[in-house]
Amino acid sequence: MSEFTPHPVPSGLVLQNGKWFRNDAKGRLVPNDLVRPQDELMDEQVRKIAGYALALSDQLRRFKEHTFDDISAFEAILAQEYETSIGGAKGNKTLTSYDGLYQVQVQVQDRVDFGPELQVAKGLIDECLNEWSADSRPEIQAIVTRAFNTDKEGQINRAEIFMLLRLDIEDHRWRRAMDAIRDAMRVVGKATYVRVKHRPDTEAHWQTVLLDIAKV
């Protein structure tokens, strides 16, 4: 059994007049003895997993806070005692252990949104694709489709938009479209990431410590 303590999660049971009820997804009180056994079992499993996930999320948040606090304290010591600093102008920095086997990277990236010029770019790209339809490469059409397809929150695919900018196409309309995409970019904030890496020896490649549950 894991010694990891899960976050407290309510049982979902409600006691009224000496009887146990559960709220369903519509907010209605349902007598617990009318809840199907499989639904009760699923509820139990979901609450158990959620408890561990919430506790793990809290740990990751504390880890990030402590990491930035520790690096800030280290930088303050460098500035005070040695009149020097680490990192670049944008805040990116890399700290490496003395034996070269462990590394902590802090990366600061702009968060980019797109203005109305993006629709102008889409119109110009559509003109190109319609004219090239017989000759255009299907991979270009696929990138364009993925780039401008919005997700459930109405957000466009930023990675695919940036992929369009890397395509070397001479058509003047395409180039105008790429200019419109660049004009559409708005920096709306910054995101700071911390990555921890390790390797068994100095000849080996760095391996990132996986903190993304989808990649573990």
N, C-alpha and C positions, 0 to 999 in steps of 0.2 A: 504494500500500500504506500502511496505517496505521502510524504510528510507536509506537502504543500497545503496550506489551509485555505479552503474556498471562501469566497465572499458570501456573507449571509444572504439567502434568497428566501422571501416569504413563501410559505407552503401553498398559498392560494386558497386555503380553506377559510370559510367564514362561519362562525357559530351564531345561530339565531334560534332563540326559544328552545335551546337544548338539542338542536339539529344542525348537522354540518351541510354547508352549501359551498358551491364554487361559482365564481363569476365566469360566464362564457365570454367569447370575443366581442359580443354585442352589449356587454355590461349587465346581462340578465343573471339573476341568482338561480342556479340549478341545484336541486337536492343532490348531494354527493352520491347517494345510492342509485341515482338515475344516470350517472356518468358511466359510459362504457369502460370496461376494464382496460382495453387497449388505449383509450384516451387518457385514463388515469396513469397508466404506465408511461406513456409518452410525456405527459406533463412532468412526471417525476424525473425522467431522464433529461429533459430540456432544462429544468431548474438546476439539476446537478451540474450539467456542463456549463450553464450560464454562470454559476457560482465560481467555478474554476476560471472561466474566461474573464470575469470581472476582476478577480483577484490578480490574475496575470497582467491585465491591463493596468491596474494600479501599480504593480511592480515595475512595469516598463516605464510608466510615467515618472515614478520616483527615480529610476535608473537614469533617465534622460536629464532630470533636474539635477541630480547629484553629479552627473558627468559634466554638465556645463558649469556648475558651481566649482568643481574641482579644477577644471581647466582655467576658469577665471582667476581662481586663487593662485594657481601656478603662474599665470601671466602677470599677476600683480607682483609676485616675488621677483620675476625676471625684470620687470620694469623698475622696481625699487632698488634691487641690489646690483643689477648688471646693466641698467639703462638700455635694455634691448627688448624686442618683442618677437613673437612668432606669427606666421600667417601672412596672407596677402591683404590687399586693400579691401577686398570684398568680404573678408572675414574667414576665408578658407584657410585651414591649417592642418598640419599633420604632425603628430607626436609619435616617436618611435622609442621602444625600449632600448636600453644600452646594448643588449645582445642582438638586436635587430630581428627579434622573433615575434614581437607584438607591436601593434600599431593602432592608433586612434586617429580617425580623420573627422574633421568637422567641415561640412560643405554648406555654403549658403547659396541658395538659388532664387532667382526672381520668379514670382508667380505671375504668369502672363494671361491676360484676357484679350479678347478681340473686339474691336469696334465695328461700326457699320460698313467700313471699307471692305470688310470680308465678303459682303454680299456682292459688291462690285467685282471682286476677284472671282467669285463663283460664276457670275455671268460671263466673264471673259473666258474662263476655263471651259464652260459649257459650249461656248462658240467654237473653241478649238476642238473639243472632242466630237462635236457634231460634224465638223468639216473633215476631221481625220478618221471618222468612224470606220472606214474601210481599211485604213493603214495603221491606225494607232495600236500600240501594244496593249494587250489586255491587262498587263500589270499596272500600267498607268491609270487605266480606267478604274481598276480595283482600288488603287490608292486614293483617287479622287472620291470615289463612292464612300470609302471608309472615313475619309477626312471630314466630309460634310454631313454624314449621317449623325444625327444627335442621339444621345442616350436618353434614358427615362427622365433625367433632370434637365434635358434640353441643352446639355453641354456637347460641344463638338469635340472631335478627337484631335487633341493638340499635337500628339506625337505624329499623326499622319499629316497634319497641316505642315509641320516642320519638315517632313519627308518630301513634300511637294517642293519646298524651297531648295532642296538638294538636287532636284532633277535638272539636267543640263539640256534645255530645249530652246531653240533659237527663235521660234515664232514670236513676233513682236507683241501679239496679244497675250501670249503666255508670260512674257517678261513684264508686261504691264500688270498682269494679274499678280505676279510675285511681288511687284512693287506695292500693290494695293494690300497684300497680306502683311508686308512689313509695316506699312503705314497703319494697319489695323491693330497692331500689337500695342497693348497697354500694360505696363508693369503696375500691378495692383497690390503688391506686397512681396514679402520674402518668406521663404521656408528654410529652416535650418535642420540639417540631418547630421546624425553622428553614426559612424561606421567603425566597427572594431574588427581588426584583421589579425591573423596569426599564421605561422608556418613552422614546420618541424626543424628546419635549418635554413641558413642564409642562401642556399642554392635553390630552395624550393619556391614555388609560386605562392603568393599570398592567398589565403582563404578567408573569406568574410564570415564572421560569426553571424549566423542567421537569426534575425529577430523578427522575421516575417513568417507568420504561421503557415502561409501558403507554400513557403519554400523550405521549411524544415524537413 
